[in-house]
């Protein structure tokens, strides 16, 4: 294993999943978190997502022999579906439980967290100042060998490279949500990223059972979010302009495309705080009367009520029922 010690900076929705997937594939994982309060918020996410991952392995046993199994099995957890047996899945479940218990550590002391790290994956909120603050604090603590990646979903690595202290060892590594099933990893360098480092990150993505998706140049939103964000924005625009309600908009999309979820269910999964941060980066977010302004105002109302999505139990939908 080329990368033994993985550090995830941040314990949000994707940060938690990244750490768990790294632990599942046998890596030693440390979450660096800002405070004891952050630990209190991250621990339940670790428990929730590890339980979901094991639950999906259990469900996969019933898919054996079903022609649809090859399309819906958890691709990040079962490397080869062909010929897989119930006994093999049981072995994976036992191994997952052991590794989740033994390979995951939580740390608020940054120096301790990054000590001997092979790779650090920054998965903080989509706030440029927050990311710069973390990089500035971290740059003198990282070992020489450490590769630094950002999981930013919308921002370019060239925006932050100078703050990292190691621009040649810095690039973007972006994951889709529920990464143990939707096992994509978009790798995007900046003009100063060393080619060998880029290739090492591609190899690491494969090491944690992702499918590496290589970008040849910087692109805001990478491949996935270049398509997904406009789609979600269009749905939010229909809602903000009172054309229709979230449930009807979701139903329309699902009926017309056979998609398993509509845009507002996707927003709940992504988290409304992330959606709000992305919306507020648009130039017209502060221009009263614009659709972007209306979207931001409505999202902020939900956030202020604690309705931030699936992890809060309520977003556009109620998950407590």
RAUR-V770541 format. One record per helix or strand of 3 or more residues. SS is the DSSP state (alpha for helix, beta for strand). FROM is the first residue (numbers start at 0). TO is the last residue. If there is no record, write none. Layout:
BEGIN
ss: {SS,SS}
from: {FROM,FROM}
to: {TO,TO}
END
This chain:
BEGIN
ss: {beta,alpha,beta,alpha,alpha,alpha,beta,alpha,beta,alpha,beta,alpha,alpha,alpha,beta,beta,alpha,beta,alpha,alpha,alpha,alpha,alpha,alpha}
from: {4,12,27,35,68,85,103,109,118,127,146,156,160,166,169,183,194,210,223,245,262,271,290,309}
to: {8,23,31,60,71,101,106,113,121,137,149,158,163,168,174,187,206,213,239,256,269,279,303,311}
END
